[in-house]
Amino acid sequence: MEDKTSHLKFQNLNCDIHYWYKKGTTNKWVIFFHGAGVDHEMFSEQFKAFDETFNLIAWDARGHGSSKLEQGKKFKFKDMISDCKKLYEIHNIDKAILIGQSMGGNLAQEIAYYYPELVKKLVLIDCTQNTGKLTFVEKCVLKCTKFIFNCYPWKLLIKQSSNACGNKASVKKYVKDCFEKIDKETFIDIIIDLTGCLHYDPEFKFKEPVLLLCGSDDITGNIKKIAEPWAKSDSNCTLYFIENAGHNSNQDNPEKVNKLIIDFVNGATLVTSDKYH
């Protein structure tokens, strides 16, 4: 993160939540939520894209990075919603633009689902649809996930996960380094509890503008498969595929992602030639 960014922390639900805050000159707020197993640094390039008028916050979610869980405590996805609401209180935030990647995108969706009054716009990067319908096979895979992961050697799981996340060697290394800082049991707890955010609701539509971004080479879960149907089903969603990018598309192709985000945030007309139709 940049030199002008302050490293702060607060306590909530028995966890010290570390976050990085760059103060802006106006009341515009952007909050970044990273993916499972990594940390706030995944958004270092996006921090640079915003001008001085924006207040920027990126945290290490509980159980990740510097935000260590107490001994014996398990990761709970819903606790992150409480953590986010605490951030709003600390900084007297009325509404914010939420930018989430993978797990962070699932979190942003949940906040928009339960607390739409807190959200101005959403940028969802390489994440599945919380309210989408799962196929029978997908449900079976989810039920078997814990067993499969427990059988996997931890080093192999790290290697395969890092390869799936990035096209660039630097992105793969970043993911590998992050995963090596947490233990296998905690990682599995995170992935398993994360599935609890999936709740089929065919009537749900976002109340705010949503930018959906998906790496053209993202092979994680059903993310790429459901991207187009998701965008078609909700008129508030605009989808772009990010070329030369895997699951962490904001890291693989930050130039493209940053341009789309800034244009979207500022209300500019996005280039339709690159857009999904």
C-alpha positions in Angstrom: 0.0 0.0 0.0 1.0 3.6 -0.6 2.9 5.7 2.0 -0.1 8.0 2.7 -2.1 4.9 3.9 -2.5 4.5 7.6 -2.4 1.0 9.2 -5.2 0.9 11.8 -7.1 -1.7 13.8 -10.3 -2.3 15.8 -11.7 -5.1 17.8 -14.9 -6.9 17.1 -16.3 -10.3 18.1 -13.0 -11.3 19.8 -10.8 -10.4 16.8 -8.5 -7.5 16.1 -9.3 -6.4 12.6 -6.4 -4.7 10.8 -7.1 -2.4 8.0 -5.4 0.2 5.8 -7.0 3.6 5.4 -6.3 6.4 2.9 -8.1 9.6 3.8 -9.9 11.5 1.0 -10.9 15.1 0.6 -14.6 14.4 0.2 -17.3 12.1 1.6 -16.8 9.4 -1.1 -15.9 6.0 0.4 -14.6 2.8 -1.2 -14.2 -0.4 0.8 -12.2 -3.4 -0.6 -12.9 -7.0 0.5 -10.2 -9.5 -0.6 -10.6 -13.2 -1.5 -10.2 -16.3 0.7 -6.7 -17.0 2.0 -5.1 -13.8 0.8 -5.0 -10.3 2.3 -5.4 -6.5 1.6 -2.4 -6.4 -0.6 -4.3 -7.9 -3.5 -5.8 -4.5 -4.1 -2.5 -2.5 -4.1 -2.9 -1.6 -7.7 -6.5 -0.6 -7.3 -5.6 1.8 -4.4 -3.4 3.7 -6.9 -6.2 4.1 -9.4 -8.4 6.4 -7.2 -7.7 10.1 -6.8 -7.4 12.1 -3.6 -11.1 12.7 -3.3 -11.9 9.1 -2.3 -11.6 7.6 1.2 -10.2 4.1 0.7 -10.3 1.2 3.1 -8.9 -2.3 2.6 -8.8 -4.8 5.5 -7.3 -8.1 6.3 -10.5 -10.1 6.9 -10.7 -12.0 10.2 -8.6 -15.1 10.0 -6.5 -13.6 7.2 -3.2 -11.7 7.2 -2.7 -9.6 10.3 -6.2 -10.2 11.6 -5.5 -13.4 13.5 -8.3 -15.4 15.2 -8.0 -16.2 18.9 -6.8 -19.7 19.6 -9.6 -22.2 19.2 -11.9 -19.7 17.4 -13.3 -20.7 14.0 -13.8 -18.4 11.0 -17.5 -17.4 10.6 -18.5 -15.7 7.3 -21.3 -13.8 9.0 -18.9 -12.2 11.5 -17.4 -10.3 8.6 -20.7 -8.5 8.0 -20.6 -7.4 11.7 -16.9 -6.3 11.1 -18.0 -4.2 8.1 -20.8 -2.5 10.0 -18.3 -1.7 12.7 -16.1 0.0 10.1 -19.1 2.1 9.0 -19.6 3.2 12.6 -16.0 4.0 13.3 -15.7 6.3 10.2 -19.4 7.5 10.2 -19.8 6.1 6.7 -23.3 6.7 5.2 -22.9 4.8 2.0 -19.9 3.2 0.3 -18.8 1.6 -2.9 -18.0 -2.0 -2.1 -15.3 -3.8 -4.2 -15.0 -7.5 -3.5 -13.0 -10.3 -5.1 -14.1 -13.9 -4.8 -15.0 -14.3 -1.1 -15.0 -10.6 -0.8 -17.5 -10.4 -3.6 -19.7 -12.8 -1.7 -19.5 -10.6 1.3 -20.3 -7.4 -0.7 -23.4 -9.2 -2.1 -24.6 -10.2 1.4 -24.3 -6.6 2.6 -26.2 -5.4 -0.4 -28.8 -8.1 0.2 -29.4 -7.4 3.9 -28.3 -3.8 4.2 -28.8 -2.1 0.8 -29.0 1.3 2.4 -25.2 1.0 3.1 -24.3 0.5 -0.5 -23.8 3.1 -3.2 -22.4 0.8 -5.9 -20.9 -2.7 -6.2 -17.9 -4.1 -8.0 -17.9 -7.9 -7.9 -14.7 -9.5 -9.2 -14.5 -13.2 -10.0 -17.1 -14.4 -7.5 -20.2 -16.6 -7.8 -23.8 -15.4 -7.4 -25.0 -15.8 -3.8 -28.6 -16.0 -4.8 -28.1 -18.2 -7.9 -29.4 -21.7 -8.3 -26.9 -24.5 -8.0 -27.1 -27.6 -10.1 -27.3 -31.0 -8.5 -23.7 -31.7 -9.4 -22.6 -28.4 -7.9 -24.5 -29.2 -4.7 -22.8 -32.6 -4.5 -19.4 -31.1 -5.0 -20.0 -28.6 -2.2 -21.0 -31.4 0.2 -17.8 -33.2 -0.6 -15.5 -30.2 -0.4 -14.4 -30.7 3.2 -13.6 -34.4 2.7 -11.7 -33.7 -0.5 -9.7 -30.8 0.9 -8.8 -32.9 4.1 -7.4 -35.6 1.8 -5.3 -33.2 -0.1 -1.6 -32.6 1.0 -1.4 -29.0 2.1 1.5 -28.1 -0.2 -0.3 -29.6 -3.2 -3.5 -27.6 -2.3 -1.5 -24.4 -2.1 0.2 -25.1 -5.4 -3.0 -25.9 -7.2 -4.9 -22.9 -5.7 -2.1 -20.4 -6.5 -2.0 -21.7 -10.1 -5.8 -21.3 -10.4 -5.7 -17.8 -9.1 -3.3 -16.2 -11.4 -1.8 -16.2 -14.9 1.2 -14.1 -13.9 4.0 -15.7 -12.0 3.9 -12.8 -9.5 0.3 -13.3 -8.8 0.8 -17.1 -8.2 3.7 -16.3 -5.9 1.6 -13.7 -3.9 -1.2 -16.3 -3.4 1.3 -19.0 -2.4 3.0 -16.7 0.1 -0.4 -15.7 1.6 -1.6 -19.3 1.9 1.6 -20.4 3.6 0.9 -17.9 6.4 -2.3 -19.7 7.4 -2.7 -23.4 8.3 -4.7 -26.0 6.4 -7.4 -26.4 9.0 -8.1 -22.6 9.1 -8.2 -22.5 5.3 -10.7 -25.4 5.1 -12.9 -23.7 7.8 -12.9 -20.6 5.7 -13.9 -22.3 2.5 -16.6 -24.5 4.1 -18.2 -21.6 6.1 -18.1 -19.5 3.0 -20.6 -21.8 1.2 -23.1 -20.7 3.8 -23.5 -17.4 1.9 -25.2 -19.2 -1.0 -29.0 -18.9 -0.6 -31.2 -19.3 -3.7 -33.5 -16.3 -4.2 -34.8 -16.0 -7.8 -36.7 -12.8 -6.9 -33.7 -10.9 -5.7 -32.4 -7.9 -7.8 -29.7 -5.4 -6.8 -31.0 -2.0 -5.8 -27.7 -0.3 -6.9 -25.5 -0.4 -10.0 -23.3 -3.4 -10.2 -20.1 -4.0 -12.2 -19.4 -7.7 -12.7 -15.8 -8.6 -13.7 -14.6 -12.1 -14.6 -11.2 -13.2 -15.7 -11.4 -14.8 -19.2 -9.3 -17.7 -17.9 -11.1 -18.1 -14.5 -11.6 -21.8 -14.0 -12.7 -21.6 -10.3 -16.0 -23.2 -9.5 -19.0 -22.0 -11.6 -17.9 -18.4 -11.7 -17.3 -18.0 -15.4 -20.2 -20.3 -16.3 -22.8 -18.3 -14.5 -21.5 -14.8 -15.3 -23.5 -14.2 -18.4 -26.8 -15.6 -17.1 -26.3 -13.5 -13.9 -25.8 -10.3 -15.9 -28.9 -11.2 -18.1 -31.1 -11.8 -15.1 -30.5 -8.4 -13.4 -30.7 -5.1 -15.3 -28.5 -3.4 -12.7 -25.6 -5.6 -13.6 -23.0 -4.9 -16.3 -20.5 -7.7 -17.1 -17.0 -7.5 -18.5 -14.7 -10.3 -19.1 -11.0 -9.4 -18.4 -8.7 -10.8 -21.0 -5.4 -12.4 -20.0 -6.6 -12.9 -16.5 -7.4 -15.8 -14.2 -9.4 -15.8 -10.9 -7.5 -12.8 -9.5 -8.2 -10.7 -12.6 -7.6 -7.4 -10.8 -4.0 -8.6 -10.2 -3.5 -10.3 -13.6 -4.8 -7.3 -15.6 -4.9 -4.3 -13.3 -4.8 -1.8 -16.1 -8.0 -3.0 -17.6 -9.7 -3.6 -14.3 -8.8 -0.2 -13.0 -10.1 1.6 -16.0 -13.4 -0.2 -15.8 -13.7 0.5 -12.1 -12.9 4.2 -12.3 -15.2 4.7 -15.3 -18.0 2.8 -13.4 -17.5 4.7 -10.2 -17.4 8.1 -11.9 -20.5 7.3 -14.0 -18.7 7.4 -17.3 -20.0 5.4 -20.3 -18.1 2.1 -20.5 -16.5 1.0 -23.8 -19.1 -1.4 -25.2 -16.7 -3.1 -27.6 -15.2 -5.0 -24.7 -18.5 -5.6 -22.9 -20.5 -8.8 -22.8 -23.8 -8.3 -24.8 
